[in-house]
Every structure is written in C-alpha cells, then in structure tokens.
Amino acid sequence: MRILLFTGKGGVGKTTLAAATAAALAGRGRKTLVVSTDPAHSLGDAFGRALGAEPSEVDVVPDGPSAWGSTSGLLHAAQIDSRSLVDSTWRELRQEIQTALAGAGLDSLDAEELTVVPGVDELLALTEVQRLAEHGPWETVVVDCGPTAETLRLLALPEAVSGYLTRMFGWQAKPGARRTAAAVRRLGAHLESLRTLLTDPSVTTVRLVLTPERVVVAEARRTLSSLALRGIRVDGLIVNRLMPAPGFWRGAAASWMRTRRAQQNVVLAELAEAGFGPELVKPVEHRAVEPVGLEALQEIAYELYEGLDPLTGNGKGVTPLLQVSESDEGYRLRITVPLHRDSEVDLARVDDDLAVTVDGFRRLIALPEMLRPCRITGAESDAHGLVVSLAGNRGPG
C-alpha cells in the first residue's frame, strides 16, 4: 500500500496534478483510489464528472501516446464530506464521553464543552482516508489535500489531539471515569495509528505543488520545514504552469512570454541553489486549454513523469529527524529540517521536550532519555538543519 498526499498553496493546480497522477498509476495497471479532503471539492471538476463520498469507478484511457490495453476498473475517485462525518461518526463517541463526564460529577454543560475537540472535522477526514486505504482493494491511494495551511493543520492533528485528550482527561483513572478512560484509550490508539501511517516513509509521502513565483516558493520552503519537523517525507516538488519556451515566435506576445519564462527560470535556479535539483523538482508547462477529463489528465501525467513510475519520487533515503552524537562538553543533537537563510528559528526547553519553532511552525520534540538531564548550551544551523549543543554527564559506556 502506498499513499501520496498532494498539497500546495491555493490555486497552484494540486487537484489537477493529483488526478493526473492517479490516472497515470491506473494506466500502469495499479488499482488506484484518488480521494479529496479539500472542502472546495474540485476533484470531480478535474475528471469532468460528479463524485460522491463513496468511491466510484472512473474509466481510464491508455497511459501516454505509446501505451495500449484496457484499464477498466482500476481507477476510482471520491470526495470526502467531513461535515457529514462529524454529524455521524463523531457524535457517537462524543456522546459516550459526555455521558461519562457527567456521571463523574461534572455539570452537563461543562461536559459538553470538554468534548468539543478542535479540528475534529479535519481529523475525521484523515480517518476516512485511513479507512479507505486499509479496507479497500487499492494498491495506491492519492489524496488531494486542502491548501497548505489546512494540510499542515490536518497532518498535525493526530499528535495534537492526542495531547489535548491527555491533558483534558488526565484524571481518567479516578473512580467513576472508567467509561471515559476506555473511550479515550480507543481514540488515543486510533490517533497513534494515524500518526504511524503518516510518518512511515515506506507508506506515505507528500508531493508539494507550487508555481514558479517567489511568494509561492517561500511558502513551499516553510511547508517543507513544517513537514520535516513532523517526520513526514516529501518525495517531490512539482513546479506547475511553467510558461512554454516561445521558440521562434514573433511579436508582442512572444516578447511577453520570453520575459515571463526568464523570470520563472530565475526562480527555478534559486530552487536549485537551495538544494532542490532536477531529481526532486519536476516542471509542468502551462496549457492554453483547461485540462479537464481523463485524456487531458493523462497528457499532463505523461509530461510530468516522462514514462517513469509515478511512485518513485526522488528515490532518496530518509534521514532521521533526530541524531545524537557525543561532543567534548556532552552531546550534539542534530534536528534534520530544511532551512534557508531567512528562516526564523526559536528553541526552548519545556520539561523533557524541546520546543522547536521554524518560520512560525512549532513542535514539541521529546528528548531522548540520555539528554533529559542535560542543559542546552548553544545551537547553530547548517545546510542540513539545526545542531543543538547540550552539556551533561555521559553515562558509563
């Protein structure tokens, strides 16, 4: 099972590229589901047909100009309705916890307020993706996520909500709270399975879609940092809507195109200088006609993957988020996170955790046990991330 998550700044074309990738996978014989968690629900527009909450079959044309053979029954698509999931799935668990809280002595109104978990609609959308992935016949699930900010919140929810429940229901072992404890344990186990699914690089990877504009690239860099902090692997950047080379065209239109393409080439060069080379960055040219329907999507996929397997990504191994080494004064803790020269970084010690904030995205990272008695003495950054120096006694051996 493989899961590909597509995200990017609103309007960069992530839905089209997610649909094109799914069509390419099905065209190569893989049973594929493409599903949208984006509240905008434009996945059906990309295919030129209506989609519902349950997967429905989409006929697939052969993959690329030189491909042939039937692919009927291999591609399905769906659009998750998170609002209806809140009205159905969450209601039962919420009522169970609320009843247990009231039975443990809380006022019914207080109990109701305590069961309003922030972001539950996004969490249930992710839960539905997991259900479809684990219980369906699919070899690959392609997810058209919402815009970047919503996606980052979505991917952070399993860990965040788990901590929220721990704090809210930390008294769960007290008498009269057994039903609450059982309900919270079930939800906690489920959240842990979601976190494991997202951070397993052999299963889940992210494709980040952007357009060749400095503002969009700046947001993409911040997104890469945030995903790295959460241990989620990005295996490709797709630069969409690159102006076609004007060639030998003449006139004002050709001059405008040459100027625009030259500006875009500067942005691509800056990406390459920042370490995002052609093995990671894939361009897709702008089209004169809006790509709607399977044939148009297959044309995009053929340009994007050039006959290669869409699951390959950049083929690189995954560097662990945390690496510990010894130093003269104690230890050095490397936190692997992509940074650029304008990144704003803040570190703070919170009990046994290290609070790391990069460009406004914050995560509490549990320190390895050997580092918990140590104190932070300094920090620096290099091409691979942050290096934190800690002073303390090294144990025997």
C-alpha positions as CSV (number, residue, x, y, z in Angstrom):
1,M,0.0,0.0,0.0
2,R,1.2,3.5,-0.9
3,I,-0.4,6.8,0.0
4,L,0.6,10.0,-1.9
5,L,-0.6,13.3,-0.4
6,F,-0.8,16.3,-2.8
7,T,-0.8,19.8,-1.3
8,G,0.2,23.3,-2.1
9,K,-0.8,27.0,-1.9
10,G,-4.4,27.5,-3.1
11,G,-4.7,27.9,-6.8
12,V,-1.5,26.2,-7.9
13,G,-3.2,23.2,-9.5
14,K,-2.7,20.5,-6.9
15,T,-6.1,18.9,-7.7
16,T,-5.3,18.5,-11.4
17,L,-1.9,17.0,-10.7
18,A,-3.3,14.6,-8.1
19,A,-5.9,13.4,-10.6
20,A,-3.3,13.2,-13.3
21,T,-1.0,11.1,-11.1
22,A,-3.9,8.8,-10.1
23,A,-4.8,8.3,-13.8
24,A,-1.2,7.5,-14.7
25,L,-1.0,4.9,-11.9
26,A,-4.2,3.2,-13.1
27,G,-2.9,3.4,-16.6
28,R,0.1,1.3,-15.5
29,G,-2.1,-1.4,-14.1
30,R,-2.3,-0.3,-10.4
31,K,-5.7,-0.3,-8.7
32,T,-5.9,3.3,-7.6
33,L,-8.2,5.5,-5.5
34,V,-7.9,9.3,-5.7
35,V,-9.8,11.0,-2.9
36,S,-10.2,14.7,-2.0
37,T,-10.2,16.0,1.6
38,D,-10.3,19.6,0.3
39,P,-13.6,21.3,1.3
40,A,-13.6,23.0,-2.1
41,H,-14.4,19.7,-3.8
42,S,-12.9,20.3,-7.2
43,L,-11.7,16.8,-7.9
44,G,-15.0,16.0,-9.7
45,D,-14.4,19.1,-11.9
46,A,-10.9,17.8,-12.9
47,F,-12.5,14.5,-14.1
48,G,-15.5,16.2,-15.6
49,R,-18.0,14.2,-13.6
50,A,-19.9,14.2,-10.4
51,L,-18.3,12.4,-7.4
52,G,-19.7,11.3,-4.0
53,A,-18.4,10.3,-0.6
54,E,-18.1,6.6,-1.7
55,P,-15.6,5.6,-4.3
56,S,-17.0,5.3,-7.9
57,E,-15.2,4.0,-11.0
58,V,-13.6,6.4,-13.5
59,D,-12.7,4.9,-16.9
60,V,-9.0,5.4,-17.8
61,V,-7.6,6.0,-21.2
62,P,-4.2,4.3,-22.1
63,D,-1.2,5.9,-20.3
64,G,0.7,8.1,-22.8
65,P,0.9,8.1,-26.6
66,S,2.6,4.8,-26.8
67,A,0.6,2.8,-24.3
68,W,-2.3,0.5,-25.1
69,G,-4.6,-2.0,-23.4
70,S,-7.8,-1.8,-21.3
71,T,-7.5,-0.3,-17.8
72,S,-11.2,-0.5,-16.9
73,G,-12.0,-0.9,-13.2
74,L,-8.6,0.3,-12.0
75,L,-9.3,3.9,-11.1
76,H,-11.9,5.1,-8.5
77,A,-12.5,8.5,-7.1
78,A,-14.3,10.0,-4.1
79,Q,-14.8,13.3,-2.3
80,I,-14.9,13.1,1.5
81,D,-17.7,15.1,3.2
82,S,-16.1,15.8,6.6
83,R,-19.2,17.7,7.8
84,S,-21.4,14.5,7.5
85,L,-18.6,12.5,9.3
86,V,-18.9,15.0,12.2
87,D,-22.6,14.5,12.2
88,S,-22.4,10.7,12.3
89,T,-19.1,9.2,13.4
90,W,-18.0,11.8,16.0
91,R,-21.5,12.1,17.5
92,E,-21.5,8.6,19.0
93,L,-18.1,8.9,20.7
94,R,-18.7,12.4,21.8
95,Q,-22.0,11.3,23.5
96,E,-20.2,8.4,25.2
97,I,-17.5,10.7,26.6
98,Q,-20.0,13.4,27.6
99,T,-22.2,10.9,29.5
100,A,-19.2,9.5,31.3
101,L,-18.0,13.0,32.3
102,A,-21.4,13.9,33.6
103,G,-21.5,10.7,35.6
104,A,-18.2,11.5,37.1
105,G,-19.6,14.7,38.6
106,L,-19.2,17.4,36.0
107,D,-22.1,19.6,35.1
108,S,-23.7,18.5,31.8
109,L,-22.9,21.9,30.2
110,D,-19.2,21.6,31.2
111,A,-19.1,18.0,30.0
112,E,-20.4,19.2,26.6
113,E,-17.8,21.9,26.3
114,L,-15.0,19.5,27.2
115,T,-15.9,17.2,24.3
116,V,-15.6,19.8,21.6
117,V,-12.2,18.8,20.2
118,P,-10.7,21.4,17.9
119,G,-10.2,20.3,14.3
120,V,-12.4,17.2,14.6
121,D,-13.8,17.6,11.1
122,E,-10.2,17.5,9.5
123,L,-9.3,14.6,11.8
124,L,-12.3,12.6,10.7
125,A,-11.4,13.3,7.0
126,L,-8.0,11.8,7.7
127,T,-9.6,8.9,9.5
128,E,-11.8,8.2,6.4
129,V,-8.7,8.2,4.2
130,Q,-7.1,5.6,6.5
131,R,-10.3,3.5,6.4
132,L,-10.4,3.5,2.6
133,A,-6.7,2.8,2.4
134,E,-6.7,-0.1,4.8
135,H,-10.0,-1.8,3.9
136,G,-10.3,-1.2,0.2
137,P,-8.8,-3.1,-2.7
138,W,-6.4,-0.3,-3.6
139,E,-2.7,-0.6,-4.2
140,T,-2.3,3.2,-4.1
141,V,-4.3,6.0,-2.6
142,V,-3.8,9.5,-4.0
143,V,-5.1,12.2,-1.6
144,D,-6.0,15.7,-2.9
145,C,-5.5,17.7,0.3
146,G,-6.7,21.2,1.0
147,P,-4.4,24.2,0.6
148,T,-1.1,24.2,2.5
149,A,-2.2,25.8,5.8
150,E,-5.2,23.4,6.1
151,T,-3.0,20.4,5.2
152,L,-0.4,21.3,7.8
153,R,-3.1,21.5,10.4
154,L,-4.6,18.2,9.2
155,L,-1.2,16.4,9.4
156,A,-0.5,17.8,12.9
157,L,-3.9,16.8,14.3
158,P,-3.2,13.2,15.4
159,E,-0.4,14.3,17.7
160,A,-2.1,17.5,18.8
161,V,-5.4,15.9,19.6
162,S,-3.7,13.0,21.4
163,G,-2.0,15.6,23.7
164,Y,-5.2,17.5,24.1
165,L,-7.1,14.4,25.3
166,T,-4.3,13.5,27.7
167,R,-4.5,16.9,29.3
168,M,-8.3,17.1,29.3
169,F,-8.8,13.6,30.6
170,G,-5.7,13.1,32.7
171,W,-7.9,12.3,35.7
172,Q,-9.3,9.3,33.8
173,A,-8.0,6.7,36.3
174,K,-10.2,8.2,39.1
175,P,-13.3,6.3,40.3
176,G,-16.3,6.9,38.1
177,A,-14.3,7.6,35.0
178,R,-13.9,4.1,33.6
179,R,-16.1,4.6,30.6
180,T,-14.3,7.8,29.8
181,A,-10.9,6.1,30.2
182,A,-12.0,3.3,27.8
183,A,-13.3,5.8,25.2
184,V,-10.2,8.0,25.4
185,R,-7.9,4.9,25.1
186,R,-9.7,3.8,22.0
187,L,-9.4,7.2,20.5
188,G,-5.8,7.5,21.6
189,A,-4.9,4.2,20.0
190,H,-6.6,5.3,16.8
191,L,-4.7,8.6,16.8
192,E,-1.4,6.8,17.3
193,S,-2.2,4.5,14.3
194,L,-2.9,7.7,12.2
195,R,0.5,9.2,13.3
196,T,2.3,6.0,12.4
197,L,0.6,5.9,9.0
198,L,1.7,9.4,8.2
199,T,5.3,9.1,9.4
200,D,6.1,5.8,7.8
201,P,8.0,6.8,4.6
202,S,7.6,3.4,3.0
203,V,3.8,4.1,3.0
204,T,3.1,7.8,3.0
205,T,4.9,10.6,1.1
206,V,3.9,14.1,0.1
207,R,4.1,15.8,-3.3
208,L,4.3,19.6,-2.9
209,V,2.8,21.6,-5.8
210,L,3.9,25.1,-6.5
211,T,4.1,27.7,-9.2
212,P,7.4,29.4,-10.2
213,E,6.8,32.6,-8.2
214,R,8.9,33.8,-5.3
215,V,5.9,34.2,-2.9
216,V,4.8,30.6,-3.6
217,V,8.3,29.2,-3.3
218,A,8.7,31.0,0.1
219,E,5.6,29.3,1.4
220,A,6.7,25.9,0.0
221,R,10.0,26.2,1.9
222,R,8.1,26.9,5.1
223,T,5.9,23.9,4.4
224,L,9.0,21.7,3.8
225,S,10.3,22.7,7.3
226,S,7.0,22.0,9.0
227,L,6.6,18.6,7.4
228,A,10.2,17.7,8.3
229,L,9.5,18.6,11.9
230,R,6.6,16.2,11.9
231,G,8.7,13.4,10.4
232,I,6.6,13.4,7.2
233,R,8.6,12.7,4.0
234,V,8.3,14.9,0.9
235,D,9.4,12.9,-2.2
236,G,8.8,15.5,-4.9
237,L,8.2,19.1,-5.8
238,I,6.1,19.8,-8.9
239,V,6.5,23.3,-10.4
240,N,3.3,23.8,-12.3
241,R,2.3,26.3,-15.0
242,L,5.7,26.9,-16.4
243,M,5.5,29.1,-19.5
244,P,6.3,27.2,-22.7
245,A,9.5,28.3,-24.4
246,P,8.4,30.8,-27.1
247,G,10.9,29.4,-29.6
248,F,10.9,31.4,-32.9
249,W,7.6,33.2,-32.3
250,R,7.4,36.9,-33.1
251,G,5.5,39.9,-31.9
252,A,4.5,41.4,-28.5
253,A,3.0,38.1,-27.2
254,A,6.3,36.3,-27.8
255,S,8.2,39.1,-26.1
256,W,5.9,38.8,-23.1
257,M,6.3,35.0,-22.9
258,R,10.1,35.3,-23.1
259,T,10.1,37.8,-20.3
260,R,7.8,35.7,-18.1
261,R,9.7,32.5,-18.8
262,A,13.0,34.2,-18.0
263,Q,11.6,35.3,-14.6
264,Q,10.4,31.8,-13.9
265,N,13.8,30.4,-14.8
266,V,15.4,32.6,-12.2
267,V,13.0,31.1,-9.6
268,L,13.9,27.6,-10.7
269,A,17.6,28.5,-10.5
270,E,17.1,29.7,-6.9
271,L,15.4,26.4,-6.1
272,A,18.4,24.5,-7.4
273,E,20.8,26.7,-5.4
274,A,18.8,25.9,-2.3
275,G,19.3,22.1,-2.9
276,F,16.2,21.3,-4.8
277,G,17.6,19.9,-8.0
278,P,16.0,18.2,-11.1
279,E,15.9,14.8,-9.3
280,L,13.4,16.4,-6.8
281,V,11.7,19.2,-8.9
282,K,9.5,18.3,-11.9
283,P,8.2,21.0,-14.2
284,V,4.8,21.0,-15.9
285,E,4.1,23.6,-18.6
286,H,1.1,25.9,-18.7
287,R,-1.6,24.9,-21.1
288,A,-3.8,27.1,-23.2
289,V,-6.9,25.0,-22.5
290,E,-8.0,24.0,-19.0
291,P,-7.2,20.3,-18.5
292,V,-10.5,18.6,-17.8
293,G,-11.2,14.9,-18.4
294,L,-9.0,11.8,-18.4
295,E,-7.4,12.3,-21.8
296,A,-6.1,15.8,-20.7
297,L,-5.0,14.5,-17.4
298,Q,-3.1,11.6,-19.0
299,E,-1.3,14.1,-21.2
300,I,-0.1,16.0,-18.1
301,A,1.0,12.8,-16.4
302,Y,3.0,11.8,-19.5
303,E,4.9,15.2,-19.4
304,L,5.3,15.1,-15.6
305,Y,6.7,11.5,-15.2
306,E,8.2,11.0,-18.7
307,G,7.3,7.4,-18.8
308,L,8.7,6.7,-15.3
309,D,6.8,5.2,-12.4
310,P,4.9,7.9,-10.6
311,L,5.5,6.2,-7.3
312,T,9.3,6.6,-7.5
313,G,9.6,10.1,-6.2
314,N,13.2,11.2,-5.7
315,G,14.3,7.8,-4.7
316,K,16.3,9.1,-1.7
317,G,16.5,7.5,1.6
318,V,15.0,9.2,4.7
319,T,17.3,10.9,7.2
320,P,16.1,10.5,10.8
321,L,14.6,13.7,12.3
322,L,16.9,13.4,15.4
323,Q,20.5,12.2,15.5
324,V,22.7,12.2,18.7
325,S,26.5,12.3,18.8
326,E,29.0,12.9,21.6
327,S,31.0,16.1,21.9
328,D,33.7,17.4,24.2
329,E,31.2,19.1,26.5
330,G,28.4,16.5,26.3
331,Y,26.3,15.9,23.3
332,R,25.2,17.3,20.0
333,L,21.6,16.8,18.8
334,R,21.0,17.3,15.1
335,I,17.5,18.1,14.0
336,T,17.1,17.5,10.3
337,V,14.9,20.2,8.9
338,P,15.4,22.2,5.7
339,L,16.3,25.8,6.4
340,H,17.1,28.8,4.2
341,R,19.0,32.0,5.0
342,D,15.8,33.9,6.0
343,S,14.3,31.2,8.3
344,E,13.3,32.3,11.7
345,V,14.2,29.7,14.3
346,D,13.5,29.5,18.0
347,L,14.4,26.8,20.6
348,A,13.1,26.4,24.1
349,R,13.3,23.7,26.7
350,V,9.9,22.6,28.1
351,D,10.4,19.9,30.7
352,D,11.7,16.8,28.9
353,D,10.8,18.3,25.5
354,L,12.5,20.6,23.1
355,A,10.1,23.2,21.6
356,V,11.3,23.9,18.0
357,T,9.8,26.7,16.0
358,V,10.7,27.3,12.4
359,D,9.0,30.1,10.5
360,G,6.0,30.1,12.8
361,F,5.6,26.3,12.8
362,R,6.1,24.8,16.3
363,R,6.6,21.3,17.5
364,L,7.4,19.7,20.9
365,I,10.1,17.1,20.3
366,A,10.6,14.5,23.1
367,L,14.3,14.5,24.0
368,P,16.0,11.1,24.0
369,E,16.3,9.8,27.6
370,M,20.1,10.3,27.7
371,L,19.7,14.0,27.0
372,R,17.0,14.8,29.5
373,P,19.4,15.6,32.4
374,C,21.4,17.9,30.1
375,R,21.1,21.6,29.7
376,I,21.2,23.5,26.3
377,T,24.4,25.4,25.9
378,G,24.1,26.6,22.3
379,A,22.7,26.0,18.8
380,E,23.6,26.6,15.2
381,S,22.3,25.8,11.7
382,D,24.0,24.3,8.7
383,A,22.9,23.0,5.3
384,H,21.2,20.0,6.9
385,G,19.3,21.6,9.7
386,L,19.8,22.6,13.4
387,V,22.6,21.4,15.7
388,V,21.9,21.8,19.4
389,S,24.7,21.5,21.9
390,L,23.9,20.1,25.4
391,A,26.1,19.8,28.4
392,G,25.8,17.0,30.9
393,N,27.5,13.9,32.3
394,R,27.8,11.0,29.9
395,G,26.9,7.7,31.4
396,P,29.3,4.8,31.6
397,G,29.9,3.0,28.3
